Amino acid sequence: MSKTPAIERLTHTGLFVNDIEVSRTFYKEMLGLTETDYDTNAGLLFLSSDPSDEHHMVLLIGGRNTPKDARMLQQMAFRCKTLEDVLGYWRRFVANNVNIVYTITHGNAISCYFKDPDDNVLEVYWPTGLEAKQGFLVELDFNQSEEKLMTTVREAVDKYGKTGYVDMAVLERQM
């Protein structure tokens, strides 16, 4: 019997963008990604958080030219090493008027969902180490301390972790 193949991690995602220079600035300045290659003739921009490990995590492709409401991607998620990193991104997004979709916990993660200049939904998250049946979505107030956030997450996991729970009011506010 052969071993079932497994995926280790997401290595990269490609996105069509309307204005590659606007997106270039956003991904470099808001997310702190490093530009690893840029083919201006083909309209291909490669970015990574760790170019020594992965040449590109994100490929931006110019020439999207689609209506703003066209869905080109469900989401793209960036894992952070610490909760402090997620909160730091959130503060940066608030300071720069980035469209924040919501700040939530999935029980197993604390996440900030936001939109890039082309209305693609992105997520920065930190894994909590807790287990929770998915779907699991509980809103969090990122103005609170890390300790208070973790208390809220633990309480939600204690209450809903075995069954899952999605606060539909949070989703409906974002529609």
VENFENLIN-V32440 format. One record per helix or strand of 3 or more residues. SS is the DSSP state (@ for helix, = for strand). FROM is the first residue (numbers start at 1). LEN is the number of residues. If there is no record, write none. Layout:
# VENFENLIN-V32440
ss=SS from=FROM len=LEN
ss=SS from=FROM len=LEN
This chain:
# VENFENLIN-V32440
ss== from=13 len=5
ss=@ from=20 len=10
ss== from=34 len=6
ss== from=44 len=5
ss== from=58 len=5
ss== from=76 len=4
ss=@ from=83 len=13
ss== from=100 len=6
ss== from=109 len=7
ss== from=121 len=7
ss== from=136 len=4
ss=@ from=146 len=15
ss=@ from=168 len=7
